[in-house]
Amino acid sequence: MLKLYVVDDDIAIIKSLENIIEDNNLANVVGFSTSSDIAIEEIKKYRPDIVMVDLLMPNIDGIQLVDRIKKLNLEMKFIMVSQVNSKDMISEAYNKGVDFFITKPLNIVEIKKVMDNIIESINMKRTLKNIKNAFMNNENSDELKEQNYDELSGIRNILNKLGIMGEKGAEDIINICSFLIEKDESIFDFKIKEICEKISENSSASEQRIRRAINKALSNLAHLGIEDYMNETFTNYNNSLFNFEDVKSEMDYIRGKRDTGGRISIRKFIDSLMTEIEFRN
């Protein structure tokens, strides 16, 4: 279970948060403090996965606390608890590294939703890190040292970077690309149902698998952007395989700022995937 640390100058709020978090098995509360100075030292000691901090802390406010901890290069997520609705202050908090906001008075439904989102984000980051490590290991192997990748290998490479090679729909995407390469056709020459019929006996199931895989790719890419806006995979594909507005919407959804995420287009994704490979070659 993930570790959580709570910082608030009101002990009653701390106890309420602790009860909600632990009663719902959302995380293990490893510590709390009513002082920002003490909190910083204990956070360095306990290394929690998540820090939940009140915005209006005395002496060192919540934004300053997050900024100081961020400078220590400790990997953790930050949830700001606040009754302040100032857009400028919220914007500053996000710029300093806050991932999610919870408003006062406390609401169990909101807390559970934010915690679910942040837990998913942390787990996704760990999964992507494992994928990246596996990819780097493969990249260093003799087989992948060759510089001349064929087109399908290049497509698999991109899907791997997006973290969806394990999805059933990934093979459908590869099969469609293989068909288009072989026939020298464009995805826009076909309706989705027609192209799925070319590669599967059950075109509806194939389309659903593809849609799920692309949605997963969008979610993975959005998580990468939240973690590091200059991440190479994020910068390479946020405006090519998807519309950037949809990536931004997905990022806002993950942060709990929207009720819905970004939209995907199967044909745009596959066409852009093919274009990426053609550009490389």
C-alpha positions in Angstrom: 0.0 0.0 0.0 1.2 3.5 -0.8 2.5 5.7 2.0 0.9 9.1 2.8 2.0 12.1 4.9 -0.5 14.8 6.1 0.4 18.4 6.8 -2.2 20.7 8.3 -2.2 23.2 11.2 -5.6 21.9 12.3 -5.3 18.6 14.1 -9.0 17.9 13.6 -8.6 18.1 9.8 -5.6 15.7 10.1 -7.6 13.2 12.0 -10.5 13.4 9.6 -8.2 12.9 6.7 -6.4 10.0 8.4 -9.7 8.3 9.2 -11.1 8.7 5.6 -7.8 7.5 4.1 -7.3 4.4 6.3 -11.0 3.4 6.6 -11.2 3.2 2.8 -7.8 1.5 2.5 -6.6 4.3 0.2 -3.1 4.5 1.7 -1.0 4.0 4.8 -0.7 7.3 6.8 3.0 7.1 7.9 3.0 10.5 9.6 1.5 14.0 10.1 2.5 17.4 11.4 0.9 20.7 12.2 4.3 22.4 11.4 5.8 22.9 7.9 9.3 22.9 9.3 8.8 19.6 11.1 6.9 18.2 8.1 9.8 18.8 5.7 12.3 16.9 8.0 9.9 14.0 8.5 9.0 13.8 4.8 12.8 13.5 4.0 12.9 10.7 6.6 9.8 8.7 5.8 9.9 9.3 1.9 6.1 8.9 1.5 4.6 8.3 -2.0 2.0 11.1 -1.4 2.0 14.3 0.6 -1.3 15.9 1.5 -0.7 19.5 2.6 -2.9 22.5 3.6 -2.4 25.6 1.4 -2.7 28.1 4.2 0.0 26.8 6.6 1.6 29.4 8.9 5.2 30.5 8.3 5.8 28.2 5.4 2.7 27.9 3.3 1.7 24.8 1.4 3.0 26.0 -2.0 6.4 26.9 -0.4 6.5 23.5 1.3 5.9 21.7 -2.0 8.5 23.8 -3.8 11.2 23.0 -1.1 10.5 19.3 -1.2 10.5 19.3 -5.0 14.0 20.8 -5.0 15.2 17.8 -3.0 14.4 15.6 -6.0 12.2 13.2 -4.0 9.8 11.3 -6.1 6.3 11.9 -4.6 2.9 13.3 -5.5 1.4 16.3 -3.8 -2.3 16.9 -3.0 -3.2 20.5 -1.9 -6.0 20.8 0.6 -7.6 24.3 0.4 -10.7 26.4 0.9 -9.2 29.1 -1.3 -10.5 29.3 -4.9 -8.1 31.9 -6.2 -7.3 31.0 -9.8 -3.9 32.7 -9.5 -3.0 30.8 -6.4 -4.2 27.5 -7.9 -2.1 28.1 -11.0 0.9 28.9 -8.9 0.4 25.7 -7.0 0.3 23.6 -10.1 3.4 25.4 -11.4 5.3 24.5 -8.2 4.4 20.8 -8.6 1.0 20.2 -7.0 -0.7 17.3 -8.7 -4.3 17.5 -7.3 -6.5 19.8 -5.2 -9.0 18.8 -2.5 -11.4 21.6 -1.4 -12.6 22.3 2.2 -14.9 21.4 3.8 -13.7 17.8 3.3 -15.8 15.6 1.1 -15.3 11.8 1.2 -16.4 11.3 -2.4 -13.9 13.9 -3.7 -11.1 12.5 -1.5 -11.6 9.0 -2.8 -11.8 10.2 -6.4 -8.5 12.2 -6.1 -6.8 9.4 -4.2 -7.9 6.9 -6.9 -6.5 9.1 -9.6 -3.2 9.7 -7.9 -2.8 6.0 -7.1 -3.4 5.2 -10.7 -0.9 7.9 -11.7 1.8 6.4 -9.4 1.1 2.9 -10.5 1.2 4.0 -14.1 4.5 5.7 -13.7 6.0 2.6 -12.1 4.6 0.5 -15.0 6.0 2.9 -17.6 9.4 2.9 -15.8 9.5 -0.9 -15.9 8.5 -0.8 -19.6 11.2 1.8 -20.2 13.8 -0.3 -18.4 12.8 -3.4 -20.4 13.0 -1.4 -23.6 16.4 0.0 -22.8 17.6 -3.6 -22.0 16.3 -4.7 -25.3 17.8 -1.8 -27.1 21.2 -2.8 -25.7 20.9 -6.3 -27.0 22.6 -7.4 -30.2 19.4 -7.8 -32.1 18.3 -4.2 -31.6 21.7 -2.6 -32.3 21.0 -2.7 -36.0 20.1 0.7 -37.3 17.8 -0.3 -40.1 14.5 -1.1 -38.6 11.7 -2.2 -41.0 8.4 -0.4 -40.9 6.6 -2.8 -38.6 9.5 -2.9 -36.2 9.3 0.9 -36.1 5.6 0.7 -35.4 6.2 -1.8 -32.6 8.8 0.4 -31.2 6.4 3.4 -31.0 3.6 1.2 -29.4 6.2 0.0 -26.9 7.1 3.5 -26.0 3.5 4.3 -25.4 3.2 1.3 -23.1 0.5 -0.6 -25.1 2.4 -3.6 -26.6 0.8 -5.8 -24.0 -2.7 -4.7 -25.1 -4.7 -7.0 -27.3 -5.5 -4.1 -29.6 -1.8 -3.5 -30.3 -1.6 -6.6 -32.6 -4.7 -5.4 -34.4 -3.1 -2.0 -35.0 0.1 -3.7 -36.3 -2.0 -6.0 -38.6 -3.8 -3.0 -40.0 -0.5 -1.2 -40.6 0.9 -4.3 -42.3 -2.1 -4.5 -44.6 -1.8 -0.8 -45.5 1.9 -1.1 -46.2 1.4 -4.2 -48.3 -1.4 -2.6 -50.4 0.1 0.9 -50.4 -3.2 2.3 -49.2 -4.2 5.0 -46.7 -6.3 4.4 -43.6 -8.6 7.1 -44.9 -9.5 5.0 -47.9 -11.5 2.8 -45.6 -14.2 3.0 -43.0 -13.1 1.6 -39.6 -15.4 -1.4 -40.0 -14.0 -2.1 -43.5 -10.4 -2.1 -42.4 -11.1 -4.2 -39.3 -12.8 -6.8 -41.6 -9.6 -7.1 -43.5 -7.7 -8.3 -40.5 -10.3 -10.0 -38.3 -13.3 -12.3 -38.6 -15.0 -10.2 -35.8 -14.6 -6.6 -36.9 -16.6 -5.2 -34.0 -14.4 -6.9 -31.4 -11.3 -5.8 -33.3 -12.4 -2.2 -33.3 -13.2 -2.3 -29.6 -9.7 -3.7 -28.9 -8.1 -1.0 -31.0 -10.1 1.7 -29.3 -9.1 0.5 -25.8 -5.5 0.3 -26.8 -5.4 3.8 -28.2 -7.3 5.2 -25.2 -4.6 3.5 -23.0 -1.9 5.1 -25.1 -3.5 8.5 -24.6 -3.7 7.9 -20.8 -0.1 6.7 -20.7 1.1 9.7 -22.7 -0.8 12.1 -20.4 0.7 10.6 -17.3 4.2 11.0 -18.9 3.4 14.7 -19.5 2.2 15.2 -16.0 5.4 13.7 -14.6 7.8 15.5 -17.0 6.5 17.9 -19.6 9.8 17.6 -21.5 9.8 13.8 -21.5 11.0 12.7 -24.9 8.1 10.3 -25.6 5.6 13.0 -24.6 7.2 15.7 -26.7 7.5 13.4 -29.7 3.9 12.2 -29.8 1.6 14.5 -27.9 0.8 16.5 -31.1 1.3 13.9 -33.7 -0.5 10.7 -32.8 -3.2 12.7 -31.0 -4.6 16.2 -31.0 -2.8 18.1 -28.3 -6.1 19.5 -27.0 -7.2 15.9 -26.3 -3.9 15.2 -24.6 -4.3 18.3 -22.4 -7.9 17.2 -21.6 -6.7 13.8 -20.6 -4.1 15.4 -18.3 -6.7 17.6 -16.7 -9.0 14.6 -16.3 -6.2 12.7 -14.5 -5.6 15.7 -12.2 -9.3 15.7 -11.4 -10.0 19.1 -13.2 -12.4 17.6 -15.7 -15.1 15.0 -15.6 -14.1 13.5 -19.0 -10.8 12.8 -20.7 -9.5 13.4 -24.2 -11.0 11.8 -27.3 -9.3 9.5 -29.7 -9.6 8.9 -33.4 -8.6 5.4 -34.7 -7.9 6.7 -38.2 -5.9 9.7 -37.1 -3.8 7.5 -34.7 -3.0 4.9 -37.4 -2.4 7.5 -40.1 0.0 9.4 -37.8 1.7 6.2 -36.8 2.4 5.4 -40.5 3.6 8.9 -41.1 6.0 8.7 -38.2 7.6 5.6 -39.7 7.7 7.1 -43.2 9.4 10.1 -41.8 12.0 8.0 -40.0 12.8 6.0 -43.1 
